[in-house]
Structure formats: structure tokens, C-alpha cells
Amino acid sequence: MRLNASDHARVAGAIAAAEARTSGEIFCVLAGQVSSYRDISLAWAAAAALLLPLLLIPLGFDPDWFPGVADGWEAAHLAAQPLSVSHAIGVYVVVQAAVFVTVYLLLRIPALTRLSTPRGIRRDRTRQAAMHQFLAHGLHVTEHRTGILIFAALADRQVEVIADEGIHSRVDAGIWGDAVEALTEGLGEGRPADGFEAAITLVGGVLAEHFPPRPRNPNEVPDRLVEI
């Protein structure tokens, strides 16, 4: 879900229109994915490899279930016991390895990766990525600390609005919820440009109310949306 040149122009125009009524600065970022979540897939695969093979034990786990493992000559019953135990351990390890690889590969399917990753982790990593973009684009060094970042992560299905301390100290943090909802709705319906425009309009309204234009009102941050 990438934006074309027309979409970028619409978002830039919405930012310019919003900033005409305020001394605040608005910047937008659309990310494809903020994390591969490979560590989460590995954790699930390791847990599955440890736990799922245990289900074989109540069923009377026997290496003979796996053709070729226990085939061979045994000298005598007592002498063969250590060999049988080693076969059982070896087969169990192979089963664990097979479960680990199978679960890991399944969880690398994007839809399953998202479903297997707790929402709290996706939210935290999206917030970290958004904060990185906030700092990288200089929204923390505006003259009156009135920068706002509107950030969306497509694959993670997360939206963040980050306001600098000049705004954060004067506006209830919950007021950004409408902007988050508007952008989320647009993304969910496959209309990212519409979502960003709606979010920008809402954010601009809040900024205009609390931070009207100053006599000297330079444009400190480019009016545009960045895709990463």
C-alpha cells in the first residue's frame, strides 16, 4: 500500500493548510514494517520444540514409530537397553528439531507473524520507530518545541502520534486519539492518503486552538510525507 505522487501532493497540501493556522509543525511518516519480529518467531519455535514433543510421552513414545531408526541387530535384551535409550533420545531430539524448524518457518509467514506477536510488543516497537523518526527529522528542535509526528506502520497495523514537549505540556494526550482513529480507518480501508489528510486536519485543529501563528512563523520542517 504505497502512495503515488498525487497522494503525496495531497498530504503535503493538507500539512501546509493546517500549518497556515498554527505555529506548530506537522510531519508524516509511513513505514512498511518497523520490525521483522524474528526473535518472537524464534521464541515461539523454541517453546513449541520443548513442549509439543512431550505429548508423545503419554502415548508411549517408541523410536520404532520412526522407520529406520531402530532397525538393526541387538545382541541381547539387557545389553541392548543402553542402545535403545540412546535411540529414543536421538529420535526425541530429531522430533524437537523438526518441530522447531516447522513452527519457525510457519511463523515467518507475514500474517502469522503478526498474529503470533503480542499487540503490546508491536505497539512498543512502533513507538520506538516513531520516536526515531521524530528525532531523525528534527521535530525536537523546532523553536518553540511544537513539532508533531504522525506515524503509521502498515505491516504492524499500528499508528502513533508524537507531540513535542511544548505541545505535550499543554494538551491532554488523549486528544490525539481521534487523529489516530481517523488514520487507522483510512489505512484499514486501503485509503492511506485520505487517512493522513483526516488525521492532519484534526491535529491541525488542535494546534490552531492552542498555538496560533506567530508574527514570524517560519516553516521549520518540510511539509511532506516520508515512506520508509
N, C-alpha and C positions, 0 to 999 in steps of 0.2 A: 504494500500500500504506500507507494511513493507519490509525491506531489509533482505536478508538472509546472512549467513556467508560469502559466496562468494562475495556478493555485498559489504559488509563491508571491506573485504580484498582489493577489487578493489579501494575503496575510500581511504583507508589508504595508498595504494601503490601510488595513484595519489598525495596525500599530500606529501609523502616522496620524490617523484620525483620532485615536484615543489619546495620544501624547499631545495633540494640539490643545487639549483641555486640561492638561496637568503638567506639573514639573517632574513627574515620575518617569521612569524609563522601563519599557517592556521589551523582553527578548524571548523568542520561542525556539525550542529545540525538539525535533522529532527523531527518536532513536529507534533503530530496528530491534535491538536487544541489548540489555545492559550487562548480561552475564550469560555464560554458557551453562552454568549450574552443573558442571561436570562433577564437582565434589558432592553434590546432592545425589546424583545418579550413582556414584561410587559408594556412597554411604548406604543407599537402599540395596544395592547389589551385594555389598558385604553382609548386611543384615539378613538378606534372603539366603545367602550361601551358608550362613551359620545356623539359621533356624529351619528352613524348609527341609533339608535332608534329615532332620531329626524326626520328621513324620514317618520316615521309613522304619524306624526302630520299633514302634508298636506293631508294625505289620510283619515283624520277624525278619528284619533285613538279612539278606543272604547274598554273598558275592555271586552265587550261581545264577542269580537273576540276570546277570550281565554276561552274555556268551563270550567265551574266550578267556575270561579272567581266571576262573578256577579249573579250567581244563588242563589236565596233566596227571602224572603219576604221583602217588603219595605212598611213602614207604610203609607206614603203619599208622594206626589211629592216634596213638599218643605222640609219636614223632611228628605227625602232620599238623598237630594243633597250633604250634607257633607259626607254621606256614599259612594255615587257614586264617589266623588272626591278622597276619601281615597282608594277606589278600583282602580281607574285609576292610582294613584301614585304608589300603590303597584304593579300593573301589569307592569308599566313602569320600576320600579326597578328590577323586575324579568327579564324583557327583557334585561335590561342593563347587569345584571349578566350573563345571558345566552350568550350574545354576547361576553363579556369579556372572559369567560371560553373557548368558542368555538375558538375565534381568538388566544388566548394564546396557546391552545393545537395544533392548526394547525401550528403555527409559531415555535413550538418545533420540527417539522419535519426538519431534518438537511438541506435538500435542500431549504426549505422555510426560515429557519433561516438565511442561507447565503444570499438569495435574499432580505430579508427584512432588513438586516443590511447594512447601507451605507458603501461604499468601504472605505471612509476616516476613519471610526471607526475601520474597520478590519485592515487597514494599521497601524493606531496608536497603536492598541493593539498588533499587531505583532511586531512592532518596540520596544515596551516596553518589550515584552517577549524576543526578541533577545538581547536587552541590558542587561536584567537579566542574560541570559546565557553567554554573553560576560564577565560580571563581575564574575559570579559564577565559570567559568573555568580559571580565572586568565589571560585572554588575555590583561588586562590593566596593568599588572605588568611585562611584558617582559622587558629585559634590555634596549632596545632602543625604546620601545613603538611601535613595528612593528607587533602587532597581528591583525589578520583579522578573523572575524566570517562570515561564510556562513550559513544562517539560512533559513529554509523553513517550512511553516505551511500548512499542507495538507488540512484540512477542510476549512481553511480560504483562501486558494489559494493565499498566499502571500509569497514573498521571500524578504529577507533583507541581505545586505552585510554591515557589520560594520567594519570600519578600525580605529585603534587606532590613537592617535594624531600625532605620529611620521610619519605615512603614510599620514594621512588626510591632514597635513600641506603642503605636497609636491606633492600630486597627486590630480588632478581635480576629484571632487566627481562623476561627470558624467561618468567617465571612467569605473565605476563598472557596468554600465548599460548592457554591453554585457554579463557579468557573470550572472547577474540577468535573462536576456533573455534566456541564454543557459539553466540554471537550470529550469526556468519556462517551457520551451519547453519540457525538459525531463520529468518533473512531469506530464505535460498535456498529454503526450503520454504514460504514465504508465511505464516510464523507469527512475526511480529516480537515480539509480547508474550512468547511462550514463549522466544524467543532472549534477550530482555533479562532475563527472570527467571533464566534459567540463568546468564547472564554475571554478574548481580548476586550470585547465590548464591556463585559461585566467587570473585569479588572480595571479597565479604564474609568468606569463609572465610580468605583471605589476611590481610585486615585484622584479623580477630579473633585470629589467631595472633600477629601482631606488634604490634598496637595494641589491647589490651583496653580496655574502658570505663574512663574516669576517674571519680573521685568526683563531680566536677562535669562533666557530659557534655552540654552544650547542643547543640541541633540547629542548626548554623550555616548549613546550606544546605537549601533546601526539598527534601522527598522527592518528586520528581516527574520526569517525562519531558517534555521540550520538543520540539515538532515545528516545524521551520523550512523 
